[in-house]
Amino acid sequence: MAGFINLLISYLMTVIVSSYAKVEYNIVETSSGLVRGRLDQYKSTKYYSYKGIPYAESPTGFLRFQPSVPKKRWSGIYNATEYGPVCPQVEQVYKRDQMSEDCLVLNIFVPVTNNSDELLPVVVNIHGGALKDVILSLKWIRKNLSKFNGNKNKVTLIGNSSGAVMIHFLMLSNNTSNLFQQLIIISGSAFNHRSLSRYPTEIAYELSNELGIQINNTDTSTFLNSLTAVDPFKILNADDRLIEANDNVLRTFSLFVPNIEIMSPHAVLTKHPKVIMKEGPPQNVRVLAGIASNEGLYMNPTPAHLNSDTTWPEYGREQNYLVINDELKVMQRNSSKRYKRMCFWDQVYEEYYKYVRDGGILQRKIVP
């Protein structure tokens, strides 16, 4: 599920929310109903913030695992002055008491300008989450941007890591026409094999076994009905146990990622991203893509027995063996084929790593 999607209607400038003693409110009429925001200030910059605006119905009960449904229009004024809950997820930044399945909301920040008729360019920060939820949010945004002095024809999506993968997928989808004009892709790609599931059905049934749901492999309706009744945090815990059981060195946050779908009104990807790129992506948008230097070190596993006296060849062989073996388990579940790939990796290592001297970046990581 998508959770918070931050919308910055600005001069391509990110602001940090703060508040001050005297509160001034502003009410905006959206397609979903009236929303109340508040005037905030960061340093000398004043802006209106509208937090936790729901764009979809709560994805609970029979709506869980279904395409998100637009929020019904509410009566009265929706108080958008506090952040909403975050979606159930691994406890890295947020605690579970801050999480809820009713989390499909938008946070909108609008600068105070002297010219109220000026429509401003818009940045939508996509942090990760569910593709269909995000697409629905972008449709809500396009429909309502002018109410917040935003220009629907100057929308830039920005994403980092999993968010970058998501907006790359959106560029390759036939279901996102006219929803954005520019992308800023940071440290992520739809071409990463971990971004797309090769065994979605198999993994789903592994989850059912982990949860103690006994079904046959053809009874998908019973499977889905059973999952809708399971506490979301039990599903998260089961997913985490499956990751551990697969000896995942790089610690993927979830085994469940997008997959190639059959044609349907809600389908996001119906072909492999590489095929779509060869045929020509459906979205004619401008793209800025980049990475951070040596960012792979953040998730690089370091064998515990290595130390500052370890030579580069020793470190490189063992460390890269762990990573490559882990990657191959994701790419190829057939053990005999995986063995052949590992043999190929050994040949690649012998050919290229023999030229690398001590003192490399990876080796410096293990120096106390």
Secondary structure, 3 states (H helix, E strand, C coil): CCCCEEEEECCCCCCCCCCCCCCCEEEEEECCEEEEEEEEEECCEEEEEEEEEECECCCCHHHCCCCCCECCCCCCEEECCCCCCECCCCCCCCCHHHECCCCCEEEEEEECCCCCCCCEEEEEEECCCCHHHHHHHHHHHHHHHHHHCEEEEEEEEEEECHHHHHHHHHHCCCCCCCCCCEEEEECCCCCCHHHCCCCHHHHHHHHHHHCCCCCCCCCHHHHHHHHHCCCHHHHHHHHHHHHHHCCCCCCCCCCCCCCCCCCCCCCCCCCCHHHHHHHCCCCCCEEEEECCCCHHHHCCCCCCCCCCCCCHHHHHHHHHHHHHHHHHHHHCCCHHHHHHHHHHHHHHHHHHHHHCCCCCHHHHCCCC
